[in-house]
């Protein structure tokens, strides 16, 4: 898209997703502090950028949906088929009701916002959350996606929602990864 072109969206058919912006993922004392994710979130100024975008969406009547990865104590039912899931279980991360599972300061849901819990990388994969049904009920055909980690959960959500026929807009400065090169690799692929 050129500098003179403006992105056109219909606010009545659009929703904003704020995905996995939780303490364990992007805050220095979180379970994944050693991953690089908190540092990249600071470099991207992701919390402030998401706050601004969410406020602008609310002002236009666009639903703001917070998607949180939630694990029960001891991670029962969490598949251990990938290092990511093993790390979640081993570190006791993202456990319901804990500081780590809570949204980062400044990204708490506001009146009228919606919260969706997920149990997989993608918020849009079958069986992982109520997001697909919620978006269908709201007659949403355009999804604006923000969050972490750009090249993992965010990318999975973008791919699944796009494959399901939604128009998906990934906001580059409202996402963070573990490293800039990972973030940029996803942007390169998704924005083609």
Number of C-alpha atoms within 10 A of each C-alpha: 7 5 5 6 7 8 7 6 13 12 15 15 16 24 25 22 26 28 27 29 30 26 24 28 29 32 21 17 13 20 21 21 17 12 14 17 25 25 19 21 27 15 13 18 15 22 21 15 16 24 16 13 18 24 14 12 18 19 10 12 14 21 23 23 22 22 24 23 26 23 23 16 14 13 19 9 9 15 12 13 8 8 9 12 17 15 14 20 21 12 14 18 27 27 21 16 12 14 15 23 23 21 23 18 11 10 17 15 15 11 7 11 15 14 17 17 19 22 18 21 19 24 29 24 20 12 13 16 20 17 22 18 11 14 20 11 9 14 13 20 19 22 21 20 25 29 29 28 26 30 20 17 20 26 23 19 22 25 17 17 22 17 12 12 10 17 16 21 17 21 15 19 18 23 28 32 28 24 19 16 11 16 22 16 12 18 18 10 9 14 10 5
